[in-house]
Amino acid sequence: METKLVYTGKTKNVYALDNGNYLLKFKDDCTGKDGVFDPGENSVGLTIEGVGDVNLRMSIYFFEKINAAGIRTHYVSADLGDTTMEVLPAKVFGKGLEVICRHKAVGSFLRRYGEYIEEGADLPAYVETTFKNDEKGDPLVTKDALVALGVMTEAQYDDIKDMTQKITQIVADDLKAKGLVLYDIKFEYGYDADGRVMLIDEIASGNMRVYKDGQYIDPMTLSKLFFA
């Protein structure tokens, strides 16, 4: 099948396929700073051999599970030998939006609201949205603002929130079965030609904070534990 490079990303390249779908090529580049991995960073900080492979493996595992649960995603198929994933076409919201679901208070949530809550305290599958904007540090944006700015409709926001909480529970339950605790996870969504919301991008260890016995597990270790 013919492919044409349409976008070079931090951790993946995107190619157009002649059947109308797209191909994501996973890379071994990771976001971070000064050679230290950080899922919240906005630039590539290091290269870890094999990270593209494990990110794709985990994405395949969860996308297939989420599709089977009747939740719409862009996932079509994958080729581990080529570290690629075929996906349906989708438009992103605005210039890019990240959706975070938090089960525990940690990271930027704790930095913002630490005077009201203790680190690691339980949160009720709290959903927040941020614009992808490196220069502005990925600013938080509310449902009302998203609607007022014309980025999405109220119905689309409600779908995203509902899907996010359901998908997060699927991931959390799988991790729990392995003795791991999900603190938070980051997703991206798009929509099809009919405006229907779908989960896009990837579901990989680098997009989630996971702890075991109260200790943070780095993404590569998490991937090894998950597939052990």
C-alpha positions as CSV (number, residue, x, y, z in Angstrom):
1,M,0.0,0.0,0.0
2,E,1.3,3.5,-0.9
3,T,2.2,5.8,2.0
4,K,3.0,9.5,2.1
5,L,4.5,11.3,5.1
6,V,2.1,14.0,6.3
7,Y,3.4,14.8,9.8
8,T,6.5,14.3,11.8
9,G,5.7,14.2,15.5
10,K,7.7,13.9,18.7
11,T,7.1,10.2,19.3
12,K,5.4,9.2,16.0
13,N,5.3,10.0,12.3
14,V,2.0,10.0,10.4
15,Y,1.6,8.7,6.9
16,A,-1.4,8.9,4.6
17,L,-2.5,5.6,3.1
18,D,-4.2,5.3,-0.3
19,N,-7.3,3.6,1.3
20,G,-8.1,6.9,3.1
21,N,-6.8,5.8,6.5
22,Y,-3.5,6.8,8.1
23,L,-0.4,4.9,9.4
24,L,1.3,5.8,12.6
25,K,5.0,4.9,12.8
26,F,6.1,4.6,16.5
27,K,9.6,6.0,17.3
28,D,12.0,5.4,20.2
29,D,12.0,9.1,21.1
30,C,10.5,10.1,24.4
31,T,9.4,13.4,25.9
32,G,11.6,14.6,28.8
33,K,14.2,17.1,30.0
34,D,18.0,16.8,30.4
35,G,17.9,13.1,29.5
36,V,15.2,12.2,32.1
37,F,11.8,10.9,30.9
38,D,8.7,13.0,31.7
39,P,5.3,12.4,30.1
40,G,4.4,16.0,30.9
41,E,7.3,17.6,29.0
42,N,6.7,19.2,25.7
43,S,9.9,18.3,23.9
44,V,11.9,15.2,23.1
45,G,14.4,14.7,25.8
46,L,15.8,11.2,25.1
47,T,15.7,8.1,23.0
48,I,15.1,4.7,24.6
49,E,15.7,1.7,22.4
50,G,12.5,-0.4,22.1
51,V,10.1,2.2,23.6
52,G,8.3,2.5,20.3
53,D,7.7,-1.3,20.3
54,V,6.3,-1.5,23.8
55,N,4.2,1.7,23.3
56,L,2.6,0.0,20.3
57,R,2.1,-3.3,22.1
58,M,0.3,-1.6,24.9
59,S,-1.8,0.5,22.5
60,I,-2.9,-2.6,20.6
61,Y,-3.8,-4.4,23.8
62,F,-6.0,-1.5,25.1
63,F,-7.5,-0.3,21.8
64,E,-8.7,-3.8,21.0
65,K,-10.2,-4.1,24.5
66,I,-11.8,-0.6,24.3
67,N,-13.2,-1.3,20.8
68,A,-14.7,-4.6,22.2
69,A,-16.4,-2.6,24.9
70,G,-18.2,-0.6,22.3
71,I,-16.3,2.6,22.8
72,R,-15.3,4.3,19.5
73,T,-11.5,4.6,18.7
74,H,-9.5,5.3,15.6
75,Y,-7.7,1.9,15.8
76,V,-7.9,-0.4,12.7
77,S,-4.9,-2.8,12.9
78,A,-1.2,-2.9,13.7
79,D,2.1,-4.4,12.5
80,L,4.5,-5.0,15.4
81,G,7.2,-6.0,12.9
82,D,7.1,-2.6,11.4
83,T,6.1,-0.7,14.6
84,T,3.1,0.8,12.8
85,M,-0.6,1.2,13.5
86,E,-3.3,1.8,10.9
87,V,-6.0,4.3,12.1
88,L,-9.2,5.9,10.8
89,P,-9.0,9.5,9.8
90,A,-10.0,12.0,12.5
91,K,-10.0,15.7,13.0
92,V,-8.5,17.0,16.3
93,F,-10.3,19.4,18.5
94,G,-9.0,22.9,18.0
95,K,-5.2,22.8,17.5
96,G,-4.9,19.8,19.8
97,L,-6.5,18.9,23.1
98,E,-5.3,16.6,25.9
99,V,-7.8,15.0,28.3
100,I,-6.5,13.8,31.7
101,C,-8.4,11.5,34.1
102,R,-7.1,11.5,37.6
103,H,-7.8,8.8,40.3
104,K,-5.2,10.3,42.7
105,A,-3.9,13.8,43.4
106,V,-0.4,14.1,41.9
107,G,1.6,16.0,39.4
108,S,0.2,19.3,38.1
109,F,-3.1,18.8,39.9
110,L,-1.2,18.7,43.2
111,R,0.9,21.7,42.2
112,R,-2.2,23.7,41.5
113,Y,-4.4,22.6,44.4
114,G,-2.0,21.3,47.0
115,E,-3.3,23.7,49.7
116,Y,-6.7,21.8,49.5
117,I,-5.6,18.2,49.1
118,E,-2.8,15.8,50.1
119,E,-0.5,14.1,47.7
120,G,-2.0,10.7,46.6
121,A,-5.5,11.5,47.9
122,D,-8.3,9.8,46.0
123,L,-10.1,11.7,43.3
124,P,-13.5,10.6,41.7
125,A,-12.2,9.9,38.1
126,Y,-11.7,13.7,37.8
127,V,-11.5,14.8,34.2
128,E,-9.7,17.9,33.0
129,T,-8.8,19.3,29.5
130,T,-5.7,21.2,28.4
131,F,-4.9,22.8,25.1
132,K,-1.7,21.4,23.5
133,N,0.4,24.6,23.4
134,D,4.1,24.2,24.4
135,E,4.7,27.9,24.6
136,K,1.9,28.4,27.1
137,G,2.6,25.3,29.1
138,D,-0.6,23.4,28.0
139,P,-3.2,25.7,29.6
140,L,-6.2,24.3,31.4
141,V,-9.5,24.9,29.6
142,T,-13.1,24.4,30.9
143,K,-16.1,22.8,29.2
144,D,-17.7,26.3,29.0
145,A,-14.7,27.7,27.3
146,L,-14.4,24.9,24.8
147,V,-18.0,25.5,23.8
148,A,-17.7,29.3,23.8
149,L,-14.6,29.1,21.6
150,G,-16.3,26.8,19.1
151,V,-13.8,24.0,19.7
152,M,-16.5,21.4,20.4
153,T,-20.2,21.1,21.3
154,E,-21.6,20.4,24.7
155,A,-22.6,17.0,23.5
156,Q,-19.1,16.2,22.3
157,Y,-17.6,17.3,25.6
158,D,-20.0,15.1,27.5
159,D,-19.1,12.2,25.3
160,I,-15.4,12.8,25.9
161,K,-15.9,12.9,29.6
162,D,-18.0,9.7,29.7
163,M,-15.6,7.8,27.4
164,T,-12.6,9.0,29.4
165,Q,-14.0,7.7,32.7
166,K,-14.9,4.4,31.1
167,I,-11.6,3.9,29.4
168,T,-9.6,4.9,32.5
169,Q,-11.5,2.3,34.5
170,I,-10.6,-0.4,31.9
171,V,-7.0,0.5,32.2
172,A,-7.0,0.8,36.0
173,D,-8.7,-2.6,36.4
174,D,-6.1,-4.3,34.2
175,L,-3.3,-2.6,36.2
176,K,-4.9,-3.5,39.5
177,A,-4.9,-7.2,38.5
178,K,-1.1,-6.9,38.3
179,G,-0.7,-5.2,41.6
180,L,-0.4,-1.7,40.1
181,V,-2.3,1.4,40.9
182,L,-3.2,4.0,38.2
183,Y,-2.9,7.6,39.5
184,D,-3.6,9.4,36.3
185,I,-3.7,9.0,32.5
186,K,-3.7,11.2,29.5
187,F,-5.8,10.8,26.3
188,E,-6.4,12.5,23.0
189,Y,-9.6,12.6,21.0
190,G,-10.7,13.5,17.6
191,Y,-14.0,13.3,15.6
192,D,-15.1,11.8,12.3
193,A,-16.9,13.4,9.3
194,D,-20.2,13.1,11.2
195,G,-18.8,14.8,14.3
196,R,-18.7,11.6,16.3
197,V,-16.0,11.5,19.0
198,M,-13.3,8.8,19.0
199,L,-10.2,8.1,21.0
200,I,-7.1,8.7,19.0
201,D,-3.3,8.7,19.4
202,E,-2.0,5.9,21.7
203,I,-2.5,4.3,25.1
204,A,1.0,3.7,26.3
205,S,2.9,3.6,29.6
206,G,4.4,7.0,28.9
207,N,0.9,8.5,29.1
208,M,0.1,7.3,32.6
209,R,1.4,7.6,36.1
210,V,1.4,4.2,37.8
211,Y,2.5,3.2,41.3
212,K,3.3,-0.1,43.0
213,D,3.5,-0.3,46.8
214,G,3.5,3.5,46.9
215,Q,6.5,3.9,44.5
216,Y,6.3,5.4,41.1
217,I,7.0,3.0,38.2
218,D,8.8,4.4,35.2
219,P,7.3,3.7,31.8
220,M,9.8,1.1,30.6
221,T,9.6,-0.8,33.9
222,L,5.8,-0.5,33.7
223,S,5.7,-2.0,30.2
224,K,7.9,-5.0,31.4
225,L,5.7,-5.6,34.4
226,F,2.5,-5.3,32.4
227,F,3.6,-7.9,29.8
228,A,5.4,-10.1,32.3
